[in-house]
């Protein structure tokens, strides 16, 4: 039986980042409010204030991702529920 040579990784070279800089630090971030209006009944179907997203993302993308993935109590300052990082 033949054994594969011992490797620490699969051999993919770094292309878009550098070892000194975390990839999230290369993105410009901003806080915005995610809001999806309820046109049928008025008011908001979804509202999450102060979520953090890449500045280059559209407001529509912000609203969709926030509604789908940011859960928890509104007003909670947990980074895992308020930031796309």
Phi and psi restraints in degrees (range 20) as a CNS / XPLOR table:
assign (resid 1 and name C) (resid 2 and name N)
       (resid 2 and name CA) (resid 2 and name C) 1.0 -95.2 20.0 2
assign (resid 2 and name N) (resid 2 and name CA)
       (resid 2 and name C) (resid 3 and name N) 1.0 141.1 20.0 2
assign (resid 2 and name C) (resid 3 and name N)
       (resid 3 and name CA) (resid 3 and name C) 1.0 -107.2 20.0 2
assign (resid 3 and name N) (resid 3 and name CA)
       (resid 3 and name C) (resid 4 and name N) 1.0 141.7 20.0 2
assign (resid 3 and name C) (resid 4 and name N)
       (resid 4 and name CA) (resid 4 and name C) 1.0 -70.6 20.0 2
assign (resid 4 and name N) (resid 4 and name CA)
       (resid 4 and name C) (resid 5 and name N) 1.0 147.3 20.0 2
assign (resid 4 and name C) (resid 5 and name N)
       (resid 5 and name CA) (resid 5 and name C) 1.0 -63.8 20.0 2
assign (resid 5 and name N) (resid 5 and name CA)
       (resid 5 and name C) (resid 6 and name N) 1.0 147.4 20.0 2
assign (resid 5 and name C) (resid 6 and name N)
       (resid 6 and name CA) (resid 6 and name C) 1.0 -70.0 20.0 2
assign (resid 6 and name N) (resid 6 and name CA)
       (resid 6 and name C) (resid 7 and name N) 1.0 125.1 20.0 2
assign (resid 6 and name C) (resid 7 and name N)
       (resid 7 and name CA) (resid 7 and name C) 1.0 -131.2 20.0 2
assign (resid 7 and name N) (resid 7 and name CA)
       (resid 7 and name C) (resid 8 and name N) 1.0 151.0 20.0 2
assign (resid 7 and name C) (resid 8 and name N)
       (resid 8 and name CA) (resid 8 and name C) 1.0 -88.0 20.0 2
assign (resid 8 and name N) (resid 8 and name CA)
       (resid 8 and name C) (resid 9 and name N) 1.0 -19.4 20.0 2
assign (resid 8 and name C) (resid 9 and name N)
       (resid 9 and name CA) (resid 9 and name C) 1.0 -153.2 20.0 2
assign (resid 9 and name N) (resid 9 and name CA)
       (resid 9 and name C) (resid 10 and name N) 1.0 -171.7 20.0 2
assign (resid 9 and name C) (resid 10 and name N)
       (resid 10 and name CA) (resid 10 and name C) 1.0 -97.5 20.0 2
assign (resid 10 and name N) (resid 10 and name CA)
       (resid 10 and name C) (resid 11 and name N) 1.0 3.7 20.0 2
assign (resid 10 and name C) (resid 11 and name N)
       (resid 11 and name CA) (resid 11 and name C) 1.0 83.4 20.0 2
assign (resid 11 and name N) (resid 11 and name CA)
       (resid 11 and name C) (resid 12 and name N) 1.0 31.4 20.0 2
assign (resid 11 and name C) (resid 12 and name N)
       (resid 12 and name CA) (resid 12 and name C) 1.0 -92.8 20.0 2
assign (resid 12 and name N) (resid 12 and name CA)
       (resid 12 and name C) (resid 13 and name N) 1.0 125.4 20.0 2
assign (resid 12 and name C) (resid 13 and name N)
       (resid 13 and name CA) (resid 13 and name C) 1.0 -84.6 20.0 2
assign (resid 13 and name N) (resid 13 and name CA)
       (resid 13 and name C) (resid 14 and name N) 1.0 147.7 20.0 2
assign (resid 13 and name C) (resid 14 and name N)
       (resid 14 and name CA) (resid 14 and name C) 1.0 -67.9 20.0 2
assign (resid 14 and name N) (resid 14 and name CA)
       (resid 14 and name C) (resid 15 and name N) 1.0 135.2 20.0 2
assign (resid 14 and name C) (resid 15 and name N)
       (resid 15 and name CA) (resid 15 and name C) 1.0 -124.5 20.0 2
assign (resid 15 and name N) (resid 15 and name CA)
       (resid 15 and name C) (resid 16 and name N) 1.0 -45.3 20.0 2
assign (resid 15 and name C) (resid 16 and name N)
       (resid 16 and name CA) (resid 16 and name C) 1.0 -101.7 20.0 2
assign (resid 16 and name N) (resid 16 and name CA)
       (resid 16 and name C) (resid 17 and name N) 1.0 -8.6 20.0 2
assign (resid 16 and name C) (resid 17 and name N)
       (resid 17 and name CA) (resid 17 and name C) 1.0 -128.8 20.0 2
assign (resid 17 and name N) (resid 17 and name CA)
       (resid 17 and name C) (resid 18 and name N) 1.0 170.8 20.0 2
assign (resid 17 and name C) (resid 18 and name N)
       (resid 18 and name CA) (resid 18 and name C) 1.0 -120.3 20.0 2
assign (resid 18 and name N) (resid 18 and name CA)
       (resid 18 and name C) (resid 19 and name N) 1.0 154.1 20.0 2
assign (resid 18 and name C) (resid 19 and name N)
       (resid 19 and name CA) (resid 19 and name C) 1.0 -62.9 20.0 2
assign (resid 19 and name N) (resid 19 and name CA)
       (resid 19 and name C) (resid 20 and name N) 1.0 -26.8 20.0 2
assign (resid 19 and name C) (resid 20 and name N)
       (resid 20 and name CA) (resid 20 and name C) 1.0 -79.2 20.0 2
assign (resid 20 and name N) (resid 20 and name CA)
       (resid 20 and name C) (resid 21 and name N) 1.0 -20.4 20.0 2
assign (resid 20 and name C) (resid 21 and name N)
       (resid 21 and name CA) (resid 21 and name C) 1.0 -119.4 20.0 2
assign (resid 21 and name N) (resid 21 and name CA)
       (resid 21 and name C) (resid 22 and name N) 1.0 128.9 20.0 2
assign (resid 21 and name C) (resid 22 and name N)
       (resid 22 and name CA) (resid 22 and name C) 1.0 -69.9 20.0 2
assign (resid 22 and name N) (resid 22 and name CA)
       (resid 22 and name C) (resid 23 and name N) 1.0 138.7 20.0 2
assign (resid 22 and name C) (resid 23 and name N)
       (resid 23 and name CA) (resid 23 and name C) 1.0 -56.4 20.0 2
assign (resid 23 and name N) (resid 23 and name CA)
       (resid 23 and name C) (resid 24 and name N) 1.0 -35.4 20.0 2
assign (resid 23 and name C) (resid 24 and name N)
       (resid 24 and name CA) (resid 24 and name C) 1.0 -66.5 20.0 2
assign (resid 24 and name N) (resid 24 and name CA)
       (resid 24 and name C) (resid 25 and name N) 1.0 -24.2 20.0 2
assign (resid 24 and name C) (resid 25 and name N)
       (resid 25 and name CA) (resid 25 and name C) 1.0 -74.4 20.0 2
assign (resid 25 and name N) (resid 25 and name CA)
       (resid 25 and name C) (resid 26 and name N) 1.0 -11.6 20.0 2
assign (resid 25 and name C) (resid 26 and name N)
       (resid 26 and name CA) (resid 26 and name C) 1.0 -89.7 20.0 2
assign (resid 26 and name N) (resid 26 and name CA)
       (resid 26 and name C) (resid 27 and name N) 1.0 -4.5 20.0 2
assign (resid 26 and name C) (resid 27 and name N)
       (resid 27 and name CA) (resid 27 and name C) 1.0 -103.9 20.0 2
assign (resid 27 and name N) (resid 27 and name CA)
       (resid 27 and name C) (resid 28 and name N) 1.0 137.5 20.0 2
assign (resid 27 and name C) (resid 28 and name N)
       (resid 28 and name CA) (resid 28 and name C) 1.0 -86.4 20.0 2
assign (resid 28 and name N) (resid 28 and name CA)
       (resid 28 and name C) (resid 29 and name N) 1.0 124.8 20.0 2
assign (resid 28 and name C) (resid 29 and name N)
       (resid 29 and name CA) (resid 29 and name C) 1.0 -109.5 20.0 2
assign (resid 29 and name N) (resid 29 and name CA)
       (resid 29 and name C) (resid 30 and name N) 1.0 153.8 20.0 2
assign (resid 29 and name C) (resid 30 and name N)
       (resid 30 and name CA) (resid 30 and name C) 1.0 -148.6 20.0 2
assign (resid 30 and name N) (resid 30 and name CA)
       (resid 30 and name C) (resid 31 and name N) 1.0 154.5 20.0 2
assign (resid 30 and name C) (resid 31 and name N)
       (resid 31 and name CA) (resid 31 and name C) 1.0 -94.4 20.0 2
assign (resid 31 and name N) (resid 31 and name CA)
       (resid 31 and name C) (resid 32 and name N) 1.0 137.7 20.0 2
assign (resid 31 and name C) (resid 32 and name N)
       (resid 32 and name CA) (resid 32 and name C) 1.0 -149.8 20.0 2
assign (resid 32 and name N) (resid 32 and name CA)
       (resid 32 and name C) (resid 33 and name N) 1.0 167.3 20.0 2
assign (resid 32 and name C) (resid 33 and name N)
       (resid 33 and name CA) (resid 33 and name C) 1.0 -94.7 20.0 2
assign (resid 33 and name N) (resid 33 and name CA)
       (resid 33 and name C) (resid 34 and name N) 1.0 131.8 20.0 2
assign (resid 33 and name C) (resid 34 and name N)
       (resid 34 and name CA) (resid 34 and name C) 1.0 -96.8 20.0 2
assign (resid 34 and name N) (resid 34 and name CA)
       (resid 34 and name C) (resid 35 and name N) 1.0 123.8 20.0 2
assign (resid 34 and name C) (resid 35 and name N)
       (resid 35 and name CA) (resid 35 and name C) 1.0 -142.9 20.0 2
assign (resid 35 and name N) (resid 35 and name CA)
       (resid 35 and name C) (resid 36 and name N) 1.0 128.4 20.0 2
assign (resid 35 and name C) (resid 36 and name N)
       (resid 36 and name CA) (resid 36 and name C) 1.0 -120.5 20.0 2
assign (resid 36 and name N) (resid 36 and name CA)
       (resid 36 and name C) (resid 37 and name N) 1.0 112.9 20.0 2
assign (resid 36 and name C) (resid 37 and name N)
       (resid 37 and name CA) (resid 37 and name C) 1.0 -74.2 20.0 2
assign (resid 37 and name N) (resid 37 and name CA)
       (resid 37 and name C) (resid 38 and name N) 1.0 150.3 20.0 2
assign (resid 37 and name C) (resid 38 and name N)
       (resid 38 and name CA) (resid 38 and name C) 1.0 -101.5 20.0 2
assign (resid 38 and name N) (resid 38 and name CA)
       (resid 38 and name C) (resid 39 and name N) 1.0 95.7 20.0 2
assign (resid 38 and name C) (resid 39 and name N)
       (resid 39 and name CA) (resid 39 and name C) 1.0 -69.5 20.0 2
assign (resid 39 and name N) (resid 39 and name CA)
       (resid 39 and name C) (resid 40 and name N) 1.0 -28.0 20.0 2
assign (resid 39 and name C) (resid 40 and name N)
       (resid 40 and name CA) (resid 40 and name C) 1.0 -70.4 20.0 2
assign (resid 40 and name N) (resid 40 and name CA)
       (resid 40 and name C) (resid 41 and name N) 1.0 -46.5 20.0 2
assign (resid 40 and name C) (resid 41 and name N)
       (resid 41 and name CA) (resid 41 and name C) 1.0 -108.5 20.0 2
assign (resid 41 and name N) (resid 41 and name CA)
       (resid 41 and name C) (resid 42 and name N) 1.0 -6.7 20.0 2
assign (resid 41 and name C) (resid 42 and name N)
       (resid 42 and name CA) (resid 42 and name C) 1.0 84.4 20.0 2
assign (resid 42 and name N) (resid 42 and name CA)
       (resid 42 and name C) (resid 43 and name N) 1.0 166.1 20.0 2
assign (resid 42 and name C) (resid 43 and name N)
       (resid 43 and name CA) (resid 43 and name C) 1.0 79.9 20.0 2
assign (resid 43 and name N) (resid 43 and name CA)
       (resid 43 and name C) (resid 44 and name N) 1.0 -155.0 20.0 2
assign (resid 43 and name C) (resid 44 and name N)
       (resid 44 and name CA) (resid 44 and name C) 1.0 -116.2 20.0 2
assign (resid 44 and name N) (resid 44 and name CA)
       (resid 44 and name C) (resid 45 and name N) 1.0 135.1 20.0 2
assign (resid 44 and name C) (resid 45 and name N)
       (resid 45 and name CA) (resid 45 and name C) 1.0 -79.6 20.0 2
assign (resid 45 and name N) (resid 45 and name CA)
       (resid 45 and name C) (resid 46 and name N) 1.0 -30.9 20.0 2
assign (resid 45 and name C) (resid 46 and name N)
       (resid 46 and name CA) (resid 46 and name C) 1.0 -150.7 20.0 2
assign (resid 46 and name N) (resid 46 and name CA)
       (resid 46 and name C) (resid 47 and name N) 1.0 136.9 20.0 2
assign (resid 46 and name C) (resid 47 and name N)
       (resid 47 and name CA) (resid 47 and name C) 1.0 -148.7 20.0 2
assign (resid 47 and name N) (resid 47 and name CA)
       (resid 47 and name C) (resid 48 and name N) 1.0 126.3 20.0 2
assign (resid 47 and name C) (resid 48 and name N)
       (resid 48 and name CA) (resid 48 and name C) 1.0 -137.1 20.0 2
assign (resid 48 and name N) (resid 48 and name CA)
       (resid 48 and name C) (resid 49 and name N) 1.0 108.9 20.0 2
assign (resid 48 and name C) (resid 49 and name N)
       (resid 49 and name CA) (resid 49 and name C) 1.0 -80.0 20.0 2
assign (resid 49 and name N) (resid 49 and name CA)
       (resid 49 and name C) (resid 50 and name N) 1.0 148.5 20.0 2
assign (resid 49 and name C) (resid 50 and name N)
       (resid 50 and name CA) (resid 50 and name C) 1.0 66.4 20.0 2
assign (resid 50 and name N) (resid 50 and name CA)
       (resid 50 and name C) (resid 51 and name N) 1.0 35.5 20.0 2
assign (resid 50 and name C) (resid 51 and name N)
       (resid 51 and name CA) (resid 51 and name C) 1.0 -81.1 20.0 2
assign (resid 51 and name N) (resid 51 and name CA)
       (resid 51 and name C) (resid 52 and name N) 1.0 150.6 20.0 2
assign (resid 51 and name C) (resid 52 and name N)
       (resid 52 and name CA) (resid 52 and name C) 1.0 -108.1 20.0 2
assign (resid 52 and name N) (resid 52 and name CA)
       (resid 52 and name C) (resid 53 and name N) 1.0 123.6 20.0 2
assign (resid 52 and name C) (resid 53 and name N)
       (resid 53 and name CA) (resid 53 and name C) 1.0 -137.0 20.0 2
assign (resid 53 and name N) (resid 53 and name CA)
       (resid 53 and name C) (resid 54 and name N) 1.0 161.2 20.0 2
assign (resid 53 and name C) (resid 54 and name N)
       (resid 54 and name CA) (resid 54 and name C) 1.0 -59.1 20.0 2
assign (resid 54 and name N) (resid 54 and name CA)
       (resid 54 and name C) (resid 55 and name N) 1.0 138.3 20.0 2
assign (resid 54 and name C) (resid 55 and name N)
       (resid 55 and name CA) (resid 55 and name C) 1.0 -61.5 20.0 2
assign (resid 55 and name N) (resid 55 and name CA)
       (resid 55 and name C) (resid 56 and name N) 1.0 -28.2 20.0 2
assign (resid 55 and name C) (resid 56 and name N)
       (resid 56 and name CA) (resid 56 and name C) 1.0 -76.0 20.0 2
assign (resid 56 and name N) (resid 56 and name CA)
       (resid 56 and name C) (resid 57 and name N) 1.0 -12.6 20.0 2
assign (resid 56 and name C) (resid 57 and name N)
       (resid 57 and name CA) (resid 57 and name C) 1.0 -75.9 20.0 2
assign (resid 57 and name N) (resid 57 and name CA)
       (resid 57 and name C) (resid 58 and name N) 1.0 146.0 20.0 2
assign (resid 57 and name C) (resid 58 and name N)
       (resid 58 and name CA) (resid 58 and name C) 1.0 -73.9 20.0 2
assign (resid 58 and name N) (resid 58 and name CA)
       (resid 58 and name C) (resid 59 and name N) 1.0 162.1 20.0 2
assign (resid 58 and name C) (resid 59 and name N)
       (resid 59 and name CA) (resid 59 and name C) 1.0 -65.0 20.0 2
assign (resid 59 and name N) (resid 59 and name CA)
       (resid 59 and name C) (resid 60 and name N) 1.0 -34.3 20.0 2
assign (resid 59 and name C) (resid 60 and name N)
       (resid 60 and name CA) (resid 60 and name C) 1.0 -62.7 20.0 2
assign (resid 60 and name N) (resid 60 and name CA)
       (resid 60 and name C) (resid 61 and name N) 1.0 -44.5 20.0 2
assign (resid 60 and name C) (resid 61 and name N)
       (resid 61 and name CA) (resid 61 and name C) 1.0 -62.6 20.0 2
assign (resid 61 and name N) (resid 61 and name CA)
       (resid 61 and name C) (resid 62 and name N) 1.0 -41.3 20.0 2
assign (resid 61 and name C) (resid 62 and name N)
       (resid 62 and name CA) (resid 62 and name C) 1.0 -58.7 20.0 2
assign (resid 62 and name N) (resid 62 and name CA)
       (resid 62 and name C) (resid 63 and name N) 1.0 -47.8 20.0 2
assign (resid 62 and name C) (resid 63 and name N)
       (resid 63 and name CA) (resid 63 and name C) 1.0 -62.3 20.0 2
assign (resid 63 and name N) (resid 63 and name CA)
       (resid 63 and name C) (resid 64 and name N) 1.0 -44.0 20.0 2
assign (resid 63 and name C) (resid 64 and name N)
       (resid 64 and name CA) (resid 64 and name C) 1.0 -65.4 20.0 2
assign (resid 64 and name N) (resid 64 and name CA)
       (resid 64 and name C) (resid 65 and name N) 1.0 -48.8 20.0 2
assign (resid 64 and name C) (resid 65 and name N)
       (resid 65 and name CA) (resid 65 and name C) 1.0 -66.1 20.0 2
assign (resid 65 and name N) (resid 65 and name CA)
       (resid 65 and name C) (resid 66 and name N) 1.0 -42.4 20.0 2
assign (resid 65 and name C) (resid 66 and name N)
       (resid 66 and name CA) (resid 66 and name C) 1.0 -62.7 20.0 2
assign (resid 66 and name N) (resid 66 and name CA)
       (resid 66 and name C) (resid 67 and name N) 1.0 -43.3 20.0 2
assign (resid 66 and name C) (resid 67 and name N)
       (resid 67 and name CA) (resid 67 and name C) 1.0 -66.5 20.0 2
assign (resid 67 and name N) (resid 67 and name CA)
       (resid 67 and name C) (resid 68 and name N) 1.0 -39.0 20.0 2
assign (resid 67 and name C) (resid 68 and name N)
       (resid 68 and name CA) (resid 68 and name C) 1.0 -76.2 20.0 2
assign (resid 68 and name N) (resid 68 and name CA)
       (resid 68 and name C) (resid 69 and name N) 1.0 -40.2 20.0 2
assign (resid 68 and name C) (resid 69 and name N)
       (resid 69 and name CA) (resid 69 and name C) 1.0 -114.0 20.0 2
assign (resid 69 and name N) (resid 69 and name CA)
       (resid 69 and name C) (resid 70 and name N) 1.0 -20.4 20.0 2
assign (resid 69 and name C) (resid 70 and name N)
       (resid 70 and name CA) (resid 70 and name C) 1.0 -93.1 20.0 2
assign (resid 70 and name N) (resid 70 and name CA)
       (resid 70 and name C) (resid 71 and name N) 1.0 106.3 20.0 2
assign (resid 70 and name C) (resid 71 and name N)
       (resid 71 and name CA) (resid 71 and name C) 1.0 -120.2 20.0 2
assign (resid 71 and name N) (resid 71 and name CA)
       (resid 71 and name C) (resid 72 and name N) 1.0 166.3 20.0 2
assign (resid 71 and name C) (resid 72 and name N)
       (resid 72 and name CA) (resid 72 and name C) 1.0 123.6 20.0 2
assign (resid 72 and name N) (resid 72 and name CA)
       (resid 72 and name C) (resid 73 and name N) 1.0 -176.8 20.0 2
assign (resid 72 and name C) (resid 73 and name N)
       (resid 73 and name CA) (resid 73 and name C) 1.0 -71.8 20.0 2
assign (resid 73 and name N) (resid 73 and name CA)
       (resid 73 and name C) (resid 74 and name N) 1.0 129.7 20.0 2
assign (resid 73 and name C) (resid 74 and name N)
       (resid 74 and name CA) (resid 74 and name C) 1.0 -62.4 20.0 2
assign (resid 74 and name N) (resid 74 and name CA)
       (resid 74 and name C) (resid 75 and name N) 1.0 141.6 20.0 2
assign (resid 74 and name C) (resid 75 and name N)
       (resid 75 and name CA) (resid 75 and name C) 1.0 89.8 20.0 2
assign (resid 75 and name N) (resid 75 and name CA)
       (resid 75 and name C) (resid 76 and name N) 1.0 -8.4 20.0 2
assign (resid 75 and name C) (resid 76 and name N)
       (resid 76 and name CA) (resid 76 and name C) 1.0 -72.1 20.0 2
assign (resid 76 and name N) (resid 76 and name CA)
       (resid 76 and name C) (resid 77 and name N) 1.0 135.1 20.0 2
assign (resid 76 and name C) (resid 77 and name N)
       (resid 77 and name CA) (resid 77 and name C) 1.0 -94.9 20.0 2
assign (resid 77 and name N) (resid 77 and name CA)
       (resid 77 and name C) (resid 78 and name N) 1.0 16.9 20.0 2
assign (resid 77 and name C) (resid 78 and name N)
       (resid 78 and name CA) (resid 78 and name C) 1.0 -63.1 20.0 2
assign (resid 78 and name N) (resid 78 and name CA)
       (resid 78 and name C) (resid 79 and name N) 1.0 127.1 20.0 2
assign (resid 78 and name C) (resid 79 and name N)
       (resid 79 and name CA) (resid 79 and name C) 1.0 -63.8 20.0 2
assign (resid 79 and name N) (resid 79 and name CA)
       (resid 79 and name C) (resid 80 and name N) 1.0 -29.9 20.0 2
assign (resid 79 and name C) (resid 80 and name N)
       (resid 80 and name CA) (resid 80 and name C) 1.0 -70.3 20.0 2
assign (resid 80 and name N) (resid 80 and name CA)
       (resid 80 and name C) (resid 81 and name N) 1.0 -17.9 20.0 2
assign (resid 80 and name C) (resid 81 and name N)
       (resid 81 and name CA) (resid 81 and name C) 1.0 -107.7 20.0 2
assign (resid 81 and name N) (resid 81 and name CA)
       (resid 81 and name C) (resid 82 and name N) 1.0 -1.3 20.0 2
assign (resid 81 and name C) (resid 82 and name N)
       (resid 82 and name CA) (resid 82 and name C) 1.0 -128.2 20.0 2
assign (resid 82 and name N) (resid 82 and name CA)
       (resid 82 and name C) (resid 83 and name N) 1.0 4.3 20.0 2
assign (resid 82 and name C) (resid 83 and name N)
       (resid 83 and name CA) (resid 83 and name C) 1.0 -139.3 20.0 2
assign (resid 83 and name N) (resid 83 and name CA)
       (resid 83 and name C) (resid 84 and name N) 1.0 138.2 20.0 2
assign (resid 83 and name C) (resid 84 and name N)
       (resid 84 and name CA) (resid 84 and name C) 1.0 -80.9 20.0 2
assign (resid 84 and name N) (resid 84 and name CA)
       (resid 84 and name C) (resid 85 and name N) 1.0 -2.5 20.0 2
